[in-house]
Amino acid sequence: MNDQSDGSSSGGPSDQRREPFDLTSDADFDIEEEARRLVADLDAATGVADAIDLSAEEAVAEAVEIAQKVEAERDELRDLLQRVQADFANYKRRVDSQREEQRGAAAADLVRELLPVLDAGEAAITQGLDAVEPLHSQLLGTLEKLGLERVAQAGVVFDPSVHEAVMHDQSDQHDGEPEVAEVLRSGYLWNTRVIRPAMVRVVG
């Protein structure tokens, strides 16, 4: 009986011993390696995220810089356009003024050429040739509508800007400024500019 009990006790399940958990086994080593890999992947992912954030910031900064340059160029072009418009407006005004002066000068030259005709009409009327008066009046009236003004009034104060004194009489009865006593030849203004002064006799 002792042999059986010894045999049964030595060969039963209770006699099988389990080995303690070994951290250096292959299974434990794989887990540690996987953990290291995961940590490395996490670090790499974090680095990529940081790089993405940095790239995004750089992109935003570059976009802002480009926008500022575009805005500056826009302002510069706007200023240039305004200067060009102002220069063109000044040029147009200057050209229009020059054209107006040229037209006025040409008209004044034409009127000067017609003055002898007006003088001849006045002389004929003075000599009693009434048939000339309608033609003379029509010509003078047409020119007056365009800007001609006749200077032929006696009894007014002598004005050297519109009168030319060819005779000067002294008079004890006249005190004060010289006066136009007689108009010997009519003077004319064209659009307020003297094209020929009146030839007068002055007293005083």
C-alpha positions in Angstrom: 0.0 0.0 0.0 2.8 2.4 0.7 4.1 1.8 -2.8 0.8 2.6 -4.4 0.3 5.7 -2.3 3.8 6.8 -3.2 3.2 6.1 -6.9 -0.1 7.9 -6.9 1.3 10.9 -5.2 4.3 11.1 -7.5 2.4 10.7 -10.7 -0.8 12.9 -10.0 -1.6 16.3 -11.2 -0.7 17.9 -7.9 2.9 16.9 -8.6 3.1 19.0 -11.9 4.7 22.4 -11.0 4.1 25.6 -13.1 7.0 27.9 -14.0 6.8 31.4 -12.7 6.0 34.3 -15.3 9.2 35.1 -17.0 9.5 38.8 -18.2 12.4 37.8 -20.4 10.4 35.3 -22.5 9.7 35.8 -26.2 6.0 36.9 -25.6 7.0 39.5 -23.1 9.8 40.8 -25.4 7.3 41.3 -28.3 5.0 43.3 -26.1 7.8 45.6 -25.1 8.9 46.0 -28.7 5.3 46.8 -29.7 5.1 49.4 -27.0 8.3 51.0 -28.1 7.0 51.0 -31.7 3.8 52.6 -30.7 5.6 55.2 -28.7 7.9 55.9 -31.7 4.8 56.2 -34.0 3.2 58.5 -31.5 6.3 60.7 -31.5 6.4 60.7 -35.3 2.8 61.6 -35.5 3.3 64.4 -33.0 6.2 65.6 -35.1 4.1 65.5 -38.3 1.3 67.4 -36.5 3.8 70.1 -35.4 5.2 70.3 -38.9 1.7 70.7 -40.3 0.9 73.4 -37.8 4.1 75.2 -38.6 3.5 74.8 -42.3 0.0 76.2 -41.8 1.3 79.2 -39.9 3.9 79.8 -42.6 1.2 79.6 -45.3 -0.9 82.1 -43.5 2.0 84.4 -43.0 2.9 84.1 -46.7 -0.7 84.7 -47.7 -0.8 87.9 -45.5 2.4 89.1 -47.1 1.1 88.5 -50.6 -2.2 90.3 -49.7 -0.2 93.3 -48.4 1.9 93.5 -51.5 -1.2 93.2 -53.7 -2.9 96.0 -51.7 0.2 98.2 -52.0 0.3 97.6 -55.7 -3.4 98.4 -56.0 -2.9 101.7 -54.1 0.0 102.6 -56.3 -2.0 101.9 -59.5 -4.9 103.9 -58.1 -2.6 106.8 -57.4 -1.1 106.5 -60.8 -4.5 106.4 -62.4 -5.6 109.5 -60.5 -2.5 111.4 -61.5 -3.0 110.4 -65.2 -6.6 111.5 -65.0 -5.6 114.8 -63.4 -2.9 115.3 -66.0 -5.3 114.6 -68.8 -8.0 116.9 -67.4 -5.3 119.7 -67.1 -4.1 119.0 -70.7 -7.7 119.1 -72.0 -8.4 122.4 -70.2 -5.1 123.8 -71.5 -5.9 122.6 -75.1 -9.5 124.0 -74.9 -8.1 127.3 -73.6 -5.5 127.5 -76.4 -8.2 126.7 -79.0 -10.5 129.3 -77.6 -7.7 131.9 -77.6 -6.8 130.9 -81.2 -10.4 131.3 -82.3 -10.7 134.6 -80.5 -7.4 135.8 -82.1 -8.6 134.7 -85.5 -11.9 136.5 -85.0 -10.2 139.6 -83.8 -8.0 139.6 -86.9 -11.0 139.3 -89.1 -12.7 142.2 -87.3 -9.6 144.3 -87.7 -9.8 143.7 -91.4 -13.4 144.9 -91.4 -12.7 148.1 -89.5 -11.9 150.1 -92.7 -15.2 149.0 -94.0 -16.9 150.4 -90.9 -14.9 153.6 -91.1 -15.9 154.0 -94.8 -19.5 153.5 -93.8 -19.3 156.1 -91.1 -17.6 158.6 -93.4 -20.3 158.1 -96.1 -23.1 158.6 -93.6 -21.4 161.7 -92.3 -21.3 163.1 -95.8 -25.0 162.5 -96.2 -25.0 159.2 -98.2 -28.0 157.7 -96.4 -28.1 154.7 -98.8 -25.0 153.3 -97.0 -26.6 153.4 -93.6 -28.6 150.2 -93.7 -25.6 148.2 -94.8 -23.4 149.8 -92.2 -25.9 149.3 -89.5 -26.4 145.6 -90.4 -22.7 144.9 -90.4 -22.1 146.7 -87.2 -25.1 145.0 -85.5 -23.9 141.6 -86.5 -20.4 142.2 -85.2 -21.8 143.6 -82.0 -23.7 140.4 -81.4 -20.5 138.5 -81.7 -18.6 140.7 -79.2 -17.7 144.0 -80.9 -18.1 147.2 -78.9 -17.8 150.7 -80.5 -16.0 153.5 -78.6 -17.2 156.8 -80.1 -18.7 158.8 -77.3 -17.7 162.4 -76.7 -18.0 164.2 -73.4 -16.5 161.4 -71.3 -13.4 161.4 -69.2 -10.3 160.6 -71.3 -9.2 157.0 -70.8 -5.7 156.3 -72.3 -6.6 152.6 -72.4 -9.3 153.1 -75.0 -8.6 156.7 -76.3 -5.7 158.0 -78.4 -5.4 161.8 -78.0 -4.2 163.3 -81.3 -5.3 166.9 -80.4 -5.2 168.6 -77.0 -6.9 171.9 -76.4 -6.4 174.0 -73.3 -9.4 175.7 -71.7 -9.6 177.9 -68.7 -13.2 177.0 -68.2 -12.5 173.3 -67.8 -11.3 172.1 -64.4 -10.5 168.6 -63.5 -9.5 165.6 -65.6 -9.1 165.8 -69.4 -12.2 165.2 -71.3 -13.0 163.8 -74.8 -14.2 166.8 -76.7 -14.5 165.1 -80.1 -14.2 161.6 -81.6 -12.2 161.8 -84.9 -12.3 158.1 -85.5 -14.2 155.4 -83.7 -12.4 152.9 -81.6 -13.5 149.3 -81.0 -13.3 146.6 -78.4 -13.5 142.9 -79.2 -14.8 140.8 -76.3 -13.6 143.6 -73.9 -10.2 143.7 -75.5 -9.1 146.9 -77.3 -8.4 146.1 -81.0 -8.2 149.8 -81.9 -8.3 152.9 -79.6 -10.6 155.8 -80.5 -8.8 158.7 -82.1 -10.0 161.8 -80.1 -9.5 165.5 -79.4 -9.0 166.2 -75.7 -9.8 169.3 -73.8 -8.5 170.2 -70.4 
